[in-house]
Amino acid sequence: MNLQEISISELTLGMYLVALTDQRKKMSVKNPGLLKNQVVLEKLRSKNIIQVTIDIDKSDIDDLVETAQTKVPLSQEMIRATSIFTESKAVVNKLLTSLAQGSDIDIEPVNKIADQLVESLISNCDALQSLSALRTKDAYLLEHSINVAVLMVSFGRHLGFSKAMLKKLMIGGLIHDIGKTQVDIDILNKPARLTASEFEHMKLHQVLSNPLLDTIPNLSPISRDVSTMHHEKLSGSGYPLGLKGDQISLVGRMSAIVDIYDALTAVRVYKAGMSPAQAFKIMNTMAPEELDGDLFRKFMVKMGFFPVGSLVLLSDGMAGLVWESNSDDNKSPVVKTFYSLKYKSHRDVKYVDLARSKLTIVKGLSAVDFPADIGEYRLH
């Protein structure tokens, strides 16, 4: 045996748990073994446990080491992430097009790109989060699929999921809306809000996704939960099954939060995307009755009110993108400024590290606050 004591905050899925230590004493675990269940992990973290003892030799240590690897500089990871992000859009677009045409699913390209996306997010999640914030009005389903996948993995990593688990979340996110390829194309692409009857038809995508998911070989139950549960609500008011409370898995609860957040912040042909702060205010009214309140708070902590890729106004009147996060203080990220809101004109690009500046973020902005396309500023 190769035993090691670690703090409860360091405990992650894949570790072989032997003993627990609270403020009073050390206690042996009745049934030592690999920690595989995220619900169990969350319960352990919620108790008065200070340390745990793990067996290194029996732990899935390779997975854990890769997940905890050193953060790659953003400038370096952005190069790789841009290539992976472009490829992921092509892979998902081909998948969605094939399904719309009634062709069989080829899941292997999705598996391969999922590995690459997870690797990039582990190396430096800021790169892909910045790229995924780039929105266009006419590619919602494609962009939403990738964004939900990226956000699910970022959220899962924040919760301490293993690398193997992160890949399952990634695949689940990429395919979570495949049922929409089976709904009426005119309703799917309608350039306006749906009527009540049209919305009822759109809700069928959750039912229509099941036969498609059944054709995917070796699909993880975790990936399936992301797809089948992202519209369920704790109150039972969701769809398609009206699941309630504990009937919704942890992953299902996470996917509901992520899906709503991305939908609210997305640009659509009939609406501008909300700022993250605006989205959080709306979602806060849904917790804890519809959304898991504890998970929602953890998601906000992970994202911060000014997530990477979001638009903000600084106290000197300059506006730009949140470019890089600050793990020590999510209120003081690096901001890439390029526009004067006061004079409504573009300026030379500057990178402002708020942790080293007297400037502060005044408020979040949306794309409508800028007169021209800002997509190019996300790519350099």
N, C-alpha and C positions, 0 to 999 in steps of 0.2 A: 504493500500500500504506500501511496505517496500523498499524505494528507497535508492540507494547507488551510489555514484560517484566513478568511477574507471578510470584509464588511458586507452587510446585507445589500448595500447599494451596488456592490460589484457582482452580485449573484445574477447569472443569466441562464437562459435555457441552454441545455446541453451539458451542464455541470452535474457531476455525480455527488449528490448530497448525502452526508454522513451524520452530521450533528448540527444543532442549533444552540446559540447562546443568547440568553436575554439578560436583563440587568441583575438577575439573581444567580443563575447557574447555567451550566452547559448541559444540554439534553441530547441523548442519542435519538436518531430518527428511527421510528419503529420499522419502517421498510425502506432501507437505503436504496438509492437508485438514481438514474438519470432524471433530471428535471426537464420534462417535455411539455408541460401544460402551462400556458401563460396565465391562466386563471389562478392556478396554485401559486405561481410566482408572485402575482399581485397580492394574494392573501398573505403570503409570508412577509412581503414588504409592508403590509398594513399593520402587522402586529409589532409588539415591543421587542423585536429581535435585533440584536446589535451585530453579531457575527454569525457566520456559518462555517462549517468545516466541510471541505470537499476533497474527493480523491482525484488527484490530477490524472493518474494513470487510467482511470475508468471514465474520465470526462471526455466529451467530444471536443478535445482541445484544439484540433486543427481549425474547426469552424470558429471557435472562440477567438483564436489568435488573429485570424483573417479579419474578423469583424472589428477588432480593436486596434487595427493597424494605424500607423502614424498618418496624420492628416496631410494630404498632398497640397502644396500651394495652389491657390485658386487659379492663378495665371497659367499654371502648368496643366491643371485638370480641365480647364475650360477648353483647351485644344482637343483633348480626347472626348470630352463630353459633347462638344458640338458635332463631331463625327458620329458618335453613338446616337445622339438625339435625331439627327437627320436620317440615319438608318432605321431607327425605331419607327419613325413616321411612315417610312416606305413599307416596313413589315406589317404594321397595323393596318395601313390603308389597303394593302393587298389582301389581308385577312378579311376585312370588312367588305371589300368589293366582291371577293369570292363567295362570301355568305349571302350577300344580296343577290347574286346570280345563281344561287342554289348549288354551288360547288362544295366539295368536301373540304373539311378543315385540315390544313397542314400545320400542325402545332410546332413542328421542329424549329422553324425560323423564330417563332415566338419564344421558345425555350432558350435559344441562343442569345437573342437580343436581351432577354430578361437577365441572363447572367452578366452581360456587359453593363446594363443599366445599374444593377445592384453593385457591381464593382466600382462604378463611378461614384455612386452615392456614398459608399463606404469610404472612398478615397477623399472626397470633399463634396458634400451634398449641396453646397452653395451653387456649384456650376450648373447642375441639371435643374435645380429649382429656379434659377434665373432664366434659363432657356425655356423651361416649361411655362413660364409666365407670359411668353410671347403669344398673343392671341390674334386670330383673324375671324372675321364675321361668318365666313362660309365654310369653315372646317371644324365645327363644334364637336361632332361625334368623335372624330379622330383625335383632336387635341384633348378633349375631356378624358378619353380613355387613357392616354399617356399621362396626363396630369394626375389623375386619380391614382395611377400606379406609382408614380414618383412620390406623391404625398403619403400614400399608404406605407411605403418602405421607409420614408423619413420618420413617420410617426412610429412605426414598428421598431426602428432602431432606437428611438428615444425611449421606448418602453423596455428595451433590453432584449429584443428578439434575436435569435441566432441567425446566422447567415442563411442556413437552409430555410428557415421560416420566412426570411425576407424575400427570398426568391418566390416562394409560394404566394406571398402578398403581391409581388410584382406581376406575376402571371394573372392572378385574380383581377388586379386592376386593369391590365391590358385587355382582358376579355369581358369585363364586368357588364358591358352594355351591348353584347353581341345580339341580343334579342331585338334591338332596334333595327337591325338589318332586315327584319321580317315584317315590320309594320308598313303601313301605307306611306310611300315615298313622298307624297304631297303633304302629308301631315308632318312627317319627319323634318322636311325642309321648309315648312311654312314660315314665311318672313314676318310673322306676327304672333301674338300670343294665341294659344289654342283655346277653342271653345270648350265647354264642359264635355260635350260628346267626343270631341277630338282628343281631349285629355284622357277620357276613359279608354279610347282606342290605344293611345300611346302607352297606357299602363299595362297593356297586354304584353309589352316587350319582356316583362319579367316572367310571364308564363311561357312565351315563345322561346326564351333562352334555354329552358331546361332540355329540350330535345337536342339542341346544339351542344350543350355541355356534355350530354351523355355520349356524344361521338368522340370526345377528346380522350385518347388513351392515357391511363394513369393520372388523371386529373386529381390533384390533392383536394380533400374535403375543405381545407383552408381556402384554396383558390375558389372553390365553388361557393363557399359562404360569402366571399366578397361580392360575387356576382348575384347570388339569389337573395341576399339579405340587405342590400344597400338602400332599399326603400321601406324596410320595416321600421316601426317605431315602438318604443317601450310601452306606450299606452295601448297598443293593439290597433291603432288607427292607420298603420301602414299597409303596404301591399307587397306581394300578391296574397300572402297567407294570413295577414293580420296577426302575426306572431306577437307575443306579449312578454315583457320582463325577461326572465331567465331562459325563455324559449329562443332568444336571440343570442348567438354566441358572441364572445369578445370581439372576434374579427368582424362579425356582422355589425356590431355596435360601432366599431372603428370606421367601417366603410360607409355607414350612414352619415357620420360626421364629415368625413372627407368628401363624399359625393355632394353634400349640400354646400359645403364651403366652396368647392370648385365651381359649382353651378352658379352661385351667387356672385363670384368674382369674375366669371367669364363674360366676354363680349359676345353678344348675340345680335342678329340683324335687327331685332326689335328693342334692344336695350343696351345701355353701356354697362360695363362691369363695375361692380361695387369695389370700394377699397376694402382691404382685409378688416379694418376696424369696423366698418359698416356691417360687413358680413357677420362678424363676431357678435355685434349687438343684436342682430336678428336671431342668431342661433342661440344666444343666451336666454331668449324668451322661450326656447323649445326645451331647455334643460331644467329640471331632470325628468319632466313628464314624458317627452318624446325621445330626447337624446340622453345618453348616459352622462350625467353631470360631472362625475369624476374624470371620465375619459375626455370630455370636452375641455375641462380645465387643463389637463395635461397636453392636449392638442394646442391650446392657446399658448401655453408655456413654450412648447416646442417651436411654434411658428413665430411667436412674438406679435405685437400689434403692427409691426412694420417688417414683414417677412422679406427675405431675399427675393428680388424681382419686383417688389411693390414700388409704387411711385410715391414720393414724399416731397413736402415743402420744408426747407430749412429756414432758420430764424433770420438769415440774411436775404431772404427773398428768392434764393436760387432753388430750383427744383430738379429732381432727377430720380435715379433708381437706387434702391438699397442693393448694394453690390456684394457685400460680404458680411457675414454675421460675426458677432463678438460673443463667444461662449461665456465670457465673464459678465456681460451686461447686454441683454438683447435690446436695450434702449439706445445703445451707442454703437451701431454698425458702421461700416464704411459705406458712404453714399457717393455715387457717381453723378455729379451735377453737370448739366448741359443746357439748362433753359432758365431764363429769367421770367418768372411769372409776372413781376411788376411791369416789365417792358415788353412782355410777350414776344421774346426773341431768343434765338439760340445763342449760346456762348461756348467758348472753348471748354472741352471736357476737363473736369478736375475731380480727383478722388479725395474725399474728405473723411478722415477717420474721426468720428465723433468722440471716441474715447480719448483723443488727444487734442480736441478742439473745444472752444467755448460755444460753438454753434450747437443748436439742438433741433430736433424734428418738431415742427409746429403742428403738422397734421398729415394724414395720408391723402393722396390724390387719386383720381381715376384718369383714364386715357382721354376723357372729354375735356380735361383741363389743358391739354396740349393741342395746338392747331394742326400739327402734322404727325405723320407716322413716326413712332419712336423705336420701331423694331430694330433698326440698325445699331442702336446704342446697347442692345442686349448681347450683341455678337462680338464686341471688341473689348 
